[in-house]
Amino acid sequence: MPGFFFSHNNMTELNGKEDCKLAEGKVHKKKQKSFGADLKSYLKCMVPHIESGIKTSNSRNVMLSAEEVIQWSQSLEKLLASQSGQGVFREFLKSEFSEENIEFWLACEDYKKTKSDHLHGKAERIYEEFVQSDAIKQINIDYQMRAATAKKAQDPTHTSFDEAQKTVYILMERDSYPRFLKSKSYLNLLNQLQTNVSK
Protein backbone atom coordinates (compact mmCIF):
# COMPACT_ATOMS: atom_id res chain seq x y z
CA MET A 1 0.00 0.00 0.00
CA PRO A 2 1.51 3.35 -0.99
CA GLY A 3 2.31 5.76 1.78
CA PHE A 4 0.89 9.26 2.02
CA PHE A 5 3.24 12.15 2.62
CA PHE A 6 2.35 15.61 3.84
CA SER A 7 4.48 18.64 4.52
CA HIS A 8 5.05 19.39 8.21
CA ASN A 9 2.66 22.37 7.95
CA ASN A 10 -0.21 20.10 7.06
CA MET A 11 0.31 17.37 9.65
CA THR A 12 -2.48 18.59 11.91
CA GLU A 13 -4.91 19.59 9.17
CA LEU A 14 -5.04 17.40 6.09
CA ASN A 15 -7.21 19.70 3.99
CA GLY A 16 -10.44 17.82 4.63
CA LYS A 17 -8.83 14.44 4.10
CA GLU A 18 -8.33 13.55 7.73
CA ASP A 19 -10.16 10.31 7.10
CA CYS A 20 -7.28 9.23 4.86
CA LYS A 21 -5.44 8.36 8.06
CA LEU A 22 -7.07 4.95 7.59
CA ALA A 23 -4.87 4.43 4.56
CA GLU A 24 -1.82 5.13 6.70
CA GLY A 25 -2.81 2.39 9.12
CA LYS A 26 -2.87 4.80 12.05
CA VAL A 27 -6.44 4.16 13.05
CA HIS A 28 -7.26 3.22 16.60
CA LYS A 29 -9.84 0.51 17.16
CA LYS A 30 -13.26 2.04 16.86
CA LYS A 31 -16.71 0.96 17.87
CA GLN A 32 -18.40 -1.42 15.45
CA LYS A 33 -21.18 1.02 14.59
CA SER A 34 -18.75 3.57 13.17
CA PHE A 35 -17.05 0.97 10.97
CA GLY A 36 -19.27 1.69 7.95
CA ALA A 37 -18.34 5.37 8.02
CA ASP A 38 -14.67 4.50 8.41
CA LEU A 39 -14.84 2.07 5.50
CA LYS A 40 -16.44 4.72 3.30
CA SER A 41 -13.63 7.12 4.14
CA TYR A 42 -11.03 4.42 3.57
CA LEU A 43 -12.47 3.61 0.17
CA LYS A 44 -12.57 7.29 -0.79
CA CYS A 45 -8.82 7.37 -0.19
CA MET A 46 -7.98 4.02 -1.75
CA VAL A 47 -10.45 3.92 -4.63
CA PRO A 48 -10.43 7.33 -6.34
CA HIS A 49 -13.72 8.84 -7.47
CA ILE A 50 -15.87 6.16 -5.88
CA GLU A 51 -18.62 8.67 -5.16
CA SER A 52 -18.60 10.63 -8.38
CA GLY A 53 -18.56 7.52 -10.53
CA ILE A 54 -16.15 9.22 -12.93
CA LYS A 55 -13.48 7.17 -14.64
CA THR A 56 -10.24 9.07 -14.86
CA SER A 57 -7.66 8.82 -17.60
CA ASN A 58 -5.15 7.48 -15.08
CA SER A 59 -5.28 3.71 -15.66
CA ARG A 60 -3.98 3.01 -12.14
CA ASN A 61 -7.16 4.42 -10.61
CA VAL A 62 -9.68 1.72 -9.84
CA MET A 63 -13.34 2.14 -10.71
CA LEU A 64 -15.50 0.26 -8.25
CA SER A 65 -18.93 -0.60 -9.61
CA ALA A 66 -22.10 -1.87 -7.98
CA GLU A 67 -21.86 -4.91 -10.30
CA GLU A 68 -18.44 -5.85 -8.94
CA VAL A 69 -19.57 -5.41 -5.34
CA ILE A 70 -22.65 -7.60 -6.02
CA GLN A 71 -20.32 -10.29 -7.43
CA TRP A 72 -18.47 -10.37 -4.11
CA SER A 73 -21.63 -11.87 -2.60
CA GLN A 74 -21.54 -14.85 -4.99
CA SER A 75 -18.53 -16.51 -3.37
CA LEU A 76 -15.49 -15.82 -1.23
CA GLU A 77 -13.42 -16.78 -4.29
CA LYS A 78 -14.93 -13.89 -6.29
CA LEU A 79 -14.41 -11.50 -3.39
CA LEU A 80 -10.73 -12.44 -3.08
CA ALA A 81 -10.23 -12.32 -6.87
CA SER A 82 -10.93 -8.58 -6.69
CA GLN A 83 -8.17 -6.36 -5.36
CA SER A 84 -10.77 -3.89 -4.08
CA GLY A 85 -12.66 -6.80 -2.54
CA GLN A 86 -9.54 -7.94 -0.72
CA GLY A 87 -9.08 -4.44 0.71
CA VAL A 88 -12.67 -4.09 1.88
CA PHE A 89 -12.74 -7.61 3.36
CA ARG A 90 -9.43 -6.98 5.13
CA GLU A 91 -10.86 -3.84 6.77
CA PHE A 92 -13.87 -5.88 7.91
CA LEU A 93 -11.61 -8.59 9.35
CA LYS A 94 -9.60 -5.90 11.17
CA SER A 95 -12.83 -4.82 12.86
CA GLU A 96 -13.20 -8.42 14.07
CA PHE A 97 -9.51 -8.71 15.02
CA SER A 98 -8.96 -11.57 12.56
CA GLU A 99 -7.09 -9.92 9.67
CA GLU A 100 -4.30 -12.50 10.04
CA ASN A 101 -6.49 -14.90 8.04
CA ILE A 102 -6.56 -12.86 4.84
CA GLU A 103 -2.96 -11.75 5.33
CA PHE A 104 -1.86 -15.40 5.55
CA TRP A 105 -3.99 -16.37 2.55
CA LEU A 106 -2.50 -13.53 0.47
CA ALA A 107 1.03 -14.39 1.62
CA CYS A 108 0.44 -17.98 0.46
CA GLU A 109 -0.84 -16.78 -2.93
CA ASP A 110 2.31 -14.69 -3.32
CA TYR A 111 4.47 -17.59 -2.12
CA LYS A 112 3.13 -19.89 -4.87
CA LYS A 113 4.40 -17.43 -7.50
CA THR A 114 7.87 -17.21 -5.94
CA LYS A 115 10.93 -18.33 -7.88
CA SER A 116 12.42 -21.54 -6.49
CA ASP A 117 15.64 -19.92 -5.27
CA HIS A 118 13.63 -17.53 -3.06
CA LEU A 119 11.30 -20.14 -1.55
CA HIS A 120 13.37 -20.81 1.56
CA GLY A 121 13.43 -17.18 2.73
CA LYS A 122 9.72 -16.63 2.08
CA ALA A 123 8.75 -19.93 3.71
CA GLU A 124 10.69 -18.98 6.81
CA ARG A 125 9.05 -15.54 6.97
CA ILE A 126 5.52 -16.97 6.54
CA TYR A 127 6.18 -19.66 9.15
CA GLU A 128 7.51 -17.16 11.70
CA GLU A 129 4.77 -14.59 11.08
CA PHE A 130 1.72 -16.86 10.91
CA VAL A 131 2.36 -20.52 11.79
CA GLN A 132 4.71 -20.98 14.72
CA SER A 133 3.03 -21.29 18.11
CA ASP A 134 4.12 -17.84 19.31
CA ALA A 135 3.64 -16.04 15.96
CA ILE A 136 2.49 -12.42 16.15
CA LYS A 137 -0.29 -13.11 13.60
CA GLN A 138 -0.91 -16.75 14.49
CA ILE A 139 -3.53 -18.43 12.34
CA ASN A 140 -6.12 -20.78 13.79
CA ILE A 141 -4.97 -24.28 12.81
CA ASP A 142 -4.72 -27.39 14.98
CA TYR A 143 -1.53 -28.77 16.49
CA GLN A 144 -1.10 -31.54 13.92
CA MET A 145 -1.39 -29.15 10.97
CA ARG A 146 0.95 -26.66 12.66
CA ALA A 147 3.57 -29.41 13.09
CA ALA A 148 3.11 -30.71 9.53
CA THR A 149 3.37 -27.19 8.09
CA ALA A 150 6.51 -26.53 10.14
CA LYS A 151 8.09 -29.67 8.72
CA LYS A 152 7.18 -28.71 5.14
CA ALA A 153 8.51 -25.17 5.64
CA GLN A 154 11.96 -26.55 6.56
CA ASP A 155 12.35 -28.09 3.10
CA PRO A 156 10.05 -25.77 1.16
CA THR A 157 8.25 -26.43 -2.10
CA HIS A 158 5.54 -24.34 -3.79
CA THR A 159 2.89 -26.44 -1.99
CA SER A 160 4.34 -26.23 1.54
CA PHE A 161 1.48 -24.07 2.87
CA ASP A 162 -1.38 -25.42 0.75
CA GLU A 163 -3.09 -27.43 3.51
CA ALA A 164 -2.89 -24.60 6.04
CA GLN A 165 -4.06 -22.09 3.42
CA LYS A 166 -7.04 -24.30 2.55
CA THR A 167 -7.98 -24.57 6.23
CA VAL A 168 -7.83 -20.80 6.71
CA TYR A 169 -9.85 -20.27 3.51
CA ILE A 170 -12.59 -22.63 4.76
CA LEU A 171 -12.57 -20.85 8.12
CA MET A 172 -13.10 -17.47 6.41
CA GLU A 173 -15.70 -18.93 4.04
CA ARG A 174 -17.80 -20.46 6.84
CA ASP A 175 -17.30 -17.84 9.53
CA SER A 176 -16.18 -14.33 8.53
CA TYR A 177 -17.50 -14.17 4.96
CA PRO A 178 -21.22 -14.66 5.79
CA ARG A 179 -20.92 -11.98 8.50
CA PHE A 180 -19.19 -9.67 6.04
CA LEU A 181 -22.11 -9.98 3.59
CA LYS A 182 -24.56 -9.01 6.36
CA SER A 183 -22.35 -6.23 7.71
CA LYS A 184 -23.23 -2.56 7.54
CA SER A 185 -19.90 -1.90 5.82
CA TYR A 186 -20.76 -4.15 2.85
CA LEU A 187 -24.43 -3.19 2.64
CA ASN A 188 -23.71 0.54 2.93
CA LEU A 189 -21.06 0.34 0.21
CA LEU A 190 -23.40 -1.55 -2.11
CA ASN A 191 -26.26 0.84 -1.41
CA GLN A 192 -24.03 3.87 -2.04
CA LEU A 193 -22.82 2.53 -5.39
CA GLN A 194 -26.34 1.57 -6.49
CA THR A 195 -27.58 5.03 -5.54
CA ASN A 196 -24.81 6.64 -7.62
CA VAL A 197 -25.78 4.52 -10.64
CA SER A 198 -29.43 5.56 -10.38
CA LYS A 199 -28.59 9.29 -10.18
Secondary structure as the mmCIF struct_conf table of DSSP 4:
data_model
#
loop_
_struct_conf.conf_type_id
_struct_conf.id
_struct_conf.beg_label_comp_id
_struct_conf.beg_label_asym_id
_struct_conf.beg_label_seq_id
_struct_conf.end_label_comp_id
_struct_conf.end_label_asym_id
_struct_conf.end_label_seq_id
HELX_RH_3T_P HELX_RH_3T_P1 HIS A 8 ASN A 10
BEND BEND1 MET A 11 THR A 12
TURN_TY1_P TURN_TY1_P1 ASN A 15 GLY A 16
HELX_RH_3T_P HELX_RH_3T_P2 GLU A 18 LEU A 22
TURN_TY1_P TURN_TY1_P2 ALA A 23 GLY A 25
HELX_LH_PP_P HELX_LH_PP_P1 VAL A 27 LYS A 29
HELX_RH_3T_P HELX_RH_3T_P3 GLN A 32 SER A 34
HELX_RH_AL_P HELX_RH_AL_P1 PHE A 35 MET A 46
BEND BEND2 VAL A 47 VAL A 47
TURN_TY1_P TURN_TY1_P3 PRO A 48 GLY A 53
HELX_LH_PP_P HELX_LH_PP_P2 ILE A 54 THR A 56
BEND BEND3 SER A 57 SER A 57
TURN_TY1_P TURN_TY1_P4 SER A 59 ARG A 60
BEND BEND4 ASN A 61 ASN A 61
HELX_RH_AL_P HELX_RH_AL_P2 ALA A 66 GLN A 71
TURN_TY1_P TURN_TY1_P5 TRP A 72 GLN A 74
HELX_RH_AL_P HELX_RH_AL_P3 LEU A 76 ALA A 81
BEND BEND5 SER A 82 SER A 82
HELX_RH_AL_P HELX_RH_AL_P4 GLN A 83 SER A 95
TURN_TY1_P TURN_TY1_P6 GLU A 96 PHE A 97
TURN_TY1_P TURN_TY1_P7 GLU A 99 GLU A 99
HELX_RH_AL_P HELX_RH_AL_P5 GLU A 100 LYS A 112
TURN_TY1_P TURN_TY1_P8 LYS A 113 LYS A 113
BEND BEND6 THR A 114 THR A 114
HELX_RH_3T_P HELX_RH_3T_P4 SER A 116 HIS A 118
HELX_RH_AL_P HELX_RH_AL_P6 LEU A 119 ILE A 126
HELX_RH_PI_P HELX_RH_PI_P1 TYR A 127 VAL A 131
BEND BEND7 GLN A 132 GLN A 132
TURN_TY1_P TURN_TY1_P9 SER A 133 ASP A 134
TURN_TY1_P TURN_TY1_P10 ILE A 136 LYS A 137
HELX_RH_AL_P HELX_RH_AL_P7 TYR A 143 GLN A 154
BEND BEND8 ASP A 155 ASP A 155
TURN_TY1_P TURN_TY1_P11 HIS A 158 PHE A 161
HELX_RH_AL_P HELX_RH_AL_P8 ASP A 162 LEU A 171
HELX_RH_PI_P HELX_RH_PI_P2 MET A 172 SER A 176
HELX_RH_AL_P HELX_RH_AL_P9 TYR A 177 LYS A 182
BEND BEND9 SER A 183 SER A 183
HELX_RH_AL_P HELX_RH_AL_P10 LYS A 184 SER A 198
#
